[in-house]
Amino acid sequence: MLGFVALAAASRLVELRGPRDDIALGGRRLPPLCLIRLTTGHRCPSCGSTRAFLYMFRLEPLNAVRANVFSPFTFALTTVVVLRAAVRLLVAATARRSR
């Protein structure tokens, strides 16, 4: 859940130069995170997921799809899982306090 919040905050700090371009921070290009892309130079099916999530947090779904076609499904699934975990934590904390 903390990673989800951190990615939402990061969406405002990083520079997105385009759905297929690299991410920059403070004008400096960040290296690719994908091991397949680093070793082979080719994109894997999940390449662009980080950029896609950043675009989804910026409410730019078209750019997210351009970055990674699976991103809307992945983002929705991740959101559901994170919210479900947050609800479970709140219910557990409330149950402990009422004892």
C-alpha positions, 0 to 999 in steps of 0.5 A: 500500500505504501508503494502505491502511495509513493507511486502516486506522489512520484507521478507529480515529481517525474517528467514524462516525455512521452509514452515510449520515452524514458522517465526523467527526474530533475532533467536527468534520464532514469535508466530502464528498470526492466532486466530483459530490456537491459540485457537484450535491448528488447521490450518485454510485455510489461515494459512501460508499466511504470510509465503507464501507472504514472500516467494513470495517476495523472488521469491520462489513460490514453497515454497509459495505454500507449505506454503499455496496452495492459495498463488499465487492467493492471491498474484496476486490479492493483487498485482493488487489491490495495483498497481491499488490503487497506479495508482489512487492516482497518477492520483488524485495527478496529476489532483490536481496539474494541476488545 
